[in-house]
Amino acid sequence: MAGRGTGPDFVEALARGLDVLAGFGAAHRTMSLSEVAEASGLARPTARRLLLTLVELGYVRSGPAGFALTPKVLDLGMAYIGSLGLWDVARPHLEALVARTGESSSMAQLDGSDIVYVARVAVPKIIALRVEIGTRFPAVQTSQGKVLLAALSRRYSPSPAGRDCRPASAAPPISWARS
């Protein structure tokens, strides 16, 4: 996945390290060096150096079964959540709603064509949807996503494929970054 930066200040090594982290997930909890290299689109020696750096920093651990993320990676996502201040504001309201309804309650925000859960108060259930802070779903396929999309200005609409949010004029995809 190298070669995507266009600016003079783009740091390819950082992008590659993030590619390594992003390669892990529910389907790839533990991976061999070869699997990490393939998932991140990197040569094995590059993937190895990045993995060993991430091990030294505490974001990845190495074991007999391969490499796996450590809970320290949560610090990266929680830094974002903390910077928003949403949890402090939303928590009492979510907890009150859960107490009144007996159902789980969540808050999400748009990130391109996806929603990302940024706060959640869950109730124990025998069968429940596993949603945690940081979970992503296509916005057009969830009730929260549909509400968020409906609140957008009419000049923006999701693409038919649900891949990105595009102005109705079909200009290139836009980013829903917080300003």
C-alpha positions in Angstrom: 0.0 0.0 0.0 3.0 2.2 -0.3 3.3 5.1 -2.6 -0.1 6.8 -1.7 1.3 10.0 -0.2 1.5 13.0 -2.3 2.7 15.8 -0.1 6.3 16.6 0.6 5.7 16.0 4.4 4.1 12.6 4.0 6.0 10.0 6.1 5.7 6.6 4.3 7.2 4.7 7.2 4.5 5.9 9.5 1.8 5.0 6.9 3.3 1.5 6.6 3.3 1.0 10.4 -0.3 2.0 10.5 -1.0 -0.5 7.7 0.5 -3.2 9.8 -1.8 -2.3 12.8 -4.8 -2.0 10.5 -4.2 -5.5 9.1 -5.2 -7.1 12.4 -8.9 -7.6 13.2 -11.5 -10.1 14.2 -10.6 -12.4 11.3 -6.8 -11.9 11.9 -6.2 -11.8 15.7 -2.9 -13.5 15.4 -0.8 -13.5 12.2 2.6 -14.9 11.1 5.1 -12.5 9.6 4.1 -13.6 6.1 0.4 -13.0 6.9 1.2 -9.5 8.2 3.3 -8.7 5.1 0.5 -9.9 2.8 -2.3 -8.1 4.8 -0.3 -4.8 4.8 1.0 -5.1 1.2 4.6 -4.9 2.4 7.7 -6.9 1.8 8.5 -9.4 4.6 11.7 -7.6 5.7 9.8 -4.3 6.0 6.9 -5.9 7.8 9.4 -7.6 10.2 11.1 -4.3 11.1 7.8 -2.6 11.6 6.5 -5.5 13.8 9.6 -5.5 15.9 9.3 -1.8 16.4 5.7 -2.2 17.4 6.7 -5.0 19.8 9.3 -2.7 21.4 6.7 0.1 21.7 4.2 -2.3 23.3 1.5 -2.2 20.6 2.2 -5.8 19.3 3.3 -8.9 21.1 5.2 -11.8 19.6 4.4 -15.4 20.6 4.7 -18.9 19.3 1.5 -18.5 17.3 2.6 -15.3 15.7 2.0 -11.6 16.3 -1.0 -10.1 18.0 -2.1 -6.6 19.0 -1.9 -5.6 22.7 -4.4 -3.5 24.6 -2.0 -0.6 24.2 -3.5 0.0 20.7 -6.6 1.2 22.5 -4.7 4.2 23.6 -4.6 5.4 20.0 -8.4 5.3 19.6 -9.1 6.5 23.2 -6.9 9.6 22.5 -9.4 10.5 19.8 -12.4 9.7 21.9 -11.0 11.7 24.8 -10.2 14.7 22.6 -13.8 14.9 21.6 -15.0 15.1 25.2 -18.1 13.2 24.1 -17.9 10.5 26.7 -18.1 12.9 29.6 -21.1 14.6 28.0 -22.9 11.6 26.6 -22.4 9.1 29.5 -25.0 10.4 31.9 -27.6 10.7 29.2 -26.8 7.2 27.8 -27.0 5.7 31.3 -30.3 7.4 32.0 -31.7 6.1 28.7 -30.5 2.6 29.5 -32.0 2.8 33.0 -35.4 3.9 31.5 -35.6 1.4 28.6 -33.5 -1.6 29.7 -31.9 -1.5 26.3 -28.3 -0.7 25.2 -27.7 2.8 24.0 -24.9 4.0 21.7 -23.6 7.2 20.0 -21.9 7.1 16.7 -20.5 9.6 14.2 -20.0 9.5 10.4 -16.6 8.7 9.0 -17.0 8.8 5.3 -19.7 6.3 4.4 -19.4 4.5 7.8 -20.6 5.2 11.3 -18.1 4.7 14.1 -19.4 4.1 17.6 -17.8 6.6 20.0 -19.8 6.0 23.1 -21.9 3.0 24.4 -23.6 1.8 27.5 -24.6 -1.9 27.1 -27.0 -4.1 29.0 -26.2 -7.8 29.5 -28.3 -10.0 27.1 -28.3 -13.6 26.1 -28.1 -12.7 22.5 -26.7 -9.3 21.7 -25.0 -7.4 18.8 -21.4 -7.1 19.7 -20.7 -3.3 19.4 -17.8 -1.6 21.1 -16.3 1.8 20.9 -14.6 2.0 17.5 -16.9 -0.5 15.8 -17.7 0.5 12.2 -20.7 -0.3 10.1 -21.8 1.1 6.7 -24.0 4.1 7.5 -26.7 3.2 5.0 -27.2 -0.1 6.7 -27.8 1.0 10.3 -30.5 3.0 12.0 -28.0 5.4 13.5 -26.3 5.8 10.2 -29.6 6.6 8.5 -30.4 9.2 11.1 -26.9 10.8 10.7 -27.2 10.8 6.9 -30.7 12.3 7.1 -29.3 15.2 9.1 -26.8 16.1 6.4 -27.4 18.9 4.1 -29.4 17.8 1.0 -26.4 18.5 -1.2 -24.7 15.4 0.1 -26.0 11.9 -0.5 -24.5 8.4 -0.1 -23.3 6.7 -3.2 -25.5 3.8 -4.4 -22.8 1.3 -3.4 -22.7 2.8 0.1 -19.0 3.3 -0.2 -18.6 7.0 0.3 -20.7 10.1 0.8 -20.7 12.2 -2.4 -22.2 15.6 -3.1 -25.3 15.1 -5.3 -23.3 16.6 -8.2 -21.2 13.4 -8.1 -17.9 15.2 -7.3 -15.1 13.1 -5.8 -15.7 11.6 -2.3 -15.6 14.0 0.6 -14.1 13.5 4.1 -16.3 14.1 7.1 -13.5 15.3 9.3 -14.3 17.2 12.4 -13.5 20.9 12.0 
